[in-house]
Amino acid sequence: MFGWSFAITLAALAGALILGGPRALALVAILCVLEISVSFDNAVVNATVLERMNAYWQRLFLTVGIVIAVFGMRLVFPLLLVGVTAQVGPVEVIRLALAGGPPEQPGTYAALLHHAHPSIAAYGGTFLLMLFLDFVFEDRAVSWLAWLERPLARIGKVDQLSVVVALVVLVVTAETLAPEPGTVMVAGSLGIMTYLLVNGLGALAESKGSEEDDRAAGIHGDALTVEKSLQPGGRARPAQVAGKAAFYLFLYLEVLDASFSFDGVIGAFAISQDIFVIAAGLGVGAMYIRSITIYLVRKGSLDSYAYLEHGAHWAIGALAAIMLISIRHEVPEVITGLVGLAFIGAAMVSSVIRNRHGGLAAAADERRKVLIDA
């Protein structure tokens, strides 16, 4: 599961040392650690989606998906983004990228990318916010922060509440934090639309291939029917899908990875202005995120640590807030990484404590009684 990640790491570090010397080697290593720390919650959420895909689509995630993640999101996409926002041709964008230069110097590639940050943050922030809201507004058999998650699940019965909340947050952000409110509103609206489109297509494709059309799960799965297939760890093992449903889940994973990579790509320019060093460091980090995702799926870690999914989504909510705040205020990458790791670490500790006090199956039974009584 980690063989390719180790091999790519050695190749990237060796190439950096040969072509750029010790300094390039250190920068690639730092960027790799940065990407893993910031995106570990991405791996957990990826695992919750990937376990719903059959073996064929899981292999595509490790092959085609990693090519898209490394070369598409970490190298090509920033180039396209600068070209569109700065209205320059592809040749000029590549020339600027190869020329380098600090973000403080007007006209450099890093400066143009930094200028596009409000739009990027609004798009990625609203997409991740929708992911978080759809999770916390859905009733679930097992709750982590029950004092907060259960009230949110009750009010989440209001149809399309997540869309309403996301739009309110976007309007407030655009009016209070954005230097150009109109640009942020458009970008944020596109982020919400992208989430709704991918999630809706996934639910549609899955319902057509299911005998229970009214149980279409979408991205998060059907939380209310979790009791039907509880595993010993207390968590439901979702049915695997193929065909169009798996394709839309694959597409969702790639969009999710893009949303997570936005802040990493922009923040990387504070460490290096060499796009090849950045692509190498972030690309190696993306490889490890893929390996961690597969590890979580094949080892059944989401069953053993049933609160891990909750912790990851709360970390995503925090990341969405940080991205929207960063439209005006610079937030250090170390804070972003530490917040995510704190939520996931707390969720893992809570899972271990719960397992030692009777297991999560008992918690699911208690939750089932609550649902029945309600």
Secondary structure, 3 states (H helix, E strand, C coil): CCHHHHHHHHHHHHHHHHHHHHHHHHHHHHHHHHHHHHHHHHHHHHHHHHCCECHHHHHHHHCHHHHHHHHHHHHHHHHHHHHHHHCCCHHHHHHHHHHCCCCCCCCCHHHHHHHCHHHHHHHHHHHHHHHHHHHHCCCCCCCCCHHHHHHHHHHCCCCCHHHHHHHHHHHHHHHHCCCCHHHHHHHHHHHHHHHHHHHHHHHHHHHHCCCCHHHCCCCCCCHHHHHHHECCCCCECCCCECHHHHHHHHHHHHHHHHHHHHHHHHHHCCCCCCHHHHHHHHHHHHHHHHHHHHHHHHCCHHHHCCCHHHHHHHHHHHHHHHHHHCCCCCCCHHHHHHHHHHHHHHHHHHHHHHHHCCCHHHHHHHHHHHHHHC
